[in-house]
Amino acid sequence: MILSMSNQVKLFLLAILIGLTTGFIYDMIKTIRKIIRHNNFAIQVEDFLFWIIISASTFFIMLNKNSGQIRGYCIGGALFGILLYSLTLSKFVVSTSVGIVNFFIKIIMNALRIIFLPVKFVIKIIPWQYFIAVKNFFQKYLYISNHYAKIKSKRTLNNLKIIFKKI
């Protein structure tokens, strides 16, 4: 299928848009990596999955728009879009998104501190030594009862042995 010049320009602009979108999505992954630390293996797996998904989605978009023909200007447009995004917007987007996420994390942490302030106050007021004394009493009682239970079970076993001998 032969594409007109205007369709080829539209396809080239679509490829640039795909490249810009790819750069933005990768920056979101970098933002997550800056907030939650990853080891090298996890980074490699994420990158591998990212490029597999991006490659497949780009292929299906080009398959739909270009009737399955792979054209050099489509690949070049996608690479140009990634390069354009990386050189212009990437640092700004990553630093801004990390700042926004950290801001919301601080808001959530402050809200949790306010919510748990009464619980913290109650914990400081409760005389814990009474609970410790009760706990020690129950531990001692359970130890003694366990000891007596062992003695009774030995007597029971001896009684059962005597009964079975007589039978």
N, C-alpha and C positions, 0 to 999 in steps of 0.2 A: 504494500500500500504506500503510495507516494503522498507525503504530507505537504500541504502548502507552506509557504514561508511564514505566514502568520501562525499556523499551527505549530511549526517548529519553534518559533519564538515563545509561544505559550508553553510548550513542553520544556524549553530551556529555563524559563522563569519558574515553572513548577519544580524543576530539578534544583534550582537555587533555593526555593522555599523548603524543599525536602532537606537540603543541607543545613539551612538555618535551624529548622526544627530539630534535626539530629544534634546539632551543637547545643541547643537549649536543653534537650532531654539529657544529654551527657553532663551538662552543668548541674542539673538537678541531682544526678547520681553523685557528682563531686560534692555537692552540698550535703547530701546524706553522709558521705564519707567523712566530711569535716566535723559533723555533729556527732556521729557514732563511729568510733575508730574501727577500722577493719584490718585484718592481717593480709599479707600478700596473696595468700591462696584465695581468700574471699574476693579480693579485688580482681584477680585474674578470672575467676568464675563469673563475676558480675560483668566484666568487660567482654568476655566471650559470649555470654547470653545477650548482652546489649547489641553487639555487632551481628549476631545471628538474627535477632528480631528486626533490627534496622535493615539489614540486607534483604530479608524476606519481604518486609513491608514495602521497601523501595522497589523491589522486583515486581510485586503485585500491582503497585501503583503504575509503574511503567508498562506493565503488561496490559493493564486496563486502558491506559491513555495512548499507548504507542503500538498496539496490536502485536505485542511480543517481540518487537524489534529492539535490539540493544544498540543504541547510538552513542557515539563518542561524546557528543555535546551534552547528552543527559548525564553521563558519568562525570564529565568535566564540570557541568553546572552544579551537581551535588557536592563535588569536592570544593568548588569555588564558594558555595554557600557555607560549608563547614569552616573554610579558611576565613571568609569574611566575618562570620560570627565570632570565631576564636580571636581574631585580631581587634575587633571593635567592642563587642558587648560582653564577652565571657567573664572578664575580671569583675566588671560591675555587677553582673547578674549573680555570680557566686557570692561576692562579699555582701550584697544587699540581701540575698535570700538567707544566708547564714545569720546576718544581723536580725532579720525578721523572725526567724525560728528561735534564736536565742532570746529575743524580746518576749515572745509568747511563752517560752519555757520559764522565764523569770516571773511573768504574770501568773502562770499556773502554780509555780512553787510558792509565791507569796499568798495566793488564795488558799492553798493547802495549809500553809502556816497559820493563817487566820482561822480556818475551819478547825484545825486541831489544837488551837490555843486553849479552849476549855478542857480538852482531854489532858493536855500537859499540866494545866493547873490542878485538876483533880488528882493526877498521879503524884504531884508534889505534896498535896494535902494529906493523902491517905497514909496512916501510920503503918508502914510495911512490917514493922517488927511484930505486930500482932499476927499477921499472915504467916510470918516465918515461924512463930511459936506454934501456931496451929499445924503448920506443915510438919514441924519436928515431932509434935505429938502423934500425928497420924503415921509418920514414918516409924516411930518407935512401936506404936500399937500394931501396925502391919507386920513389923519384924517379929514381934512376940507371937502374934497369931500364926504367922507362917512357921515359926519354930514349933509351936504346939501342934500345928497341923502335921508337921513331919513326924512328931512323936506319936500322934494318934494313928497316922497311916502305918507306922512301923508296928504298932500294937495290932492293928487290924490285919496286917499281913501275917503276923505271927499267929493270930487267932485263926485265920483262914488256913494256914498250914496245918495247925493242930486238927482242925475240923476235917481237912482232906485226908490226914493220916488215919483218922478214926474211921473214915468211910472206907 
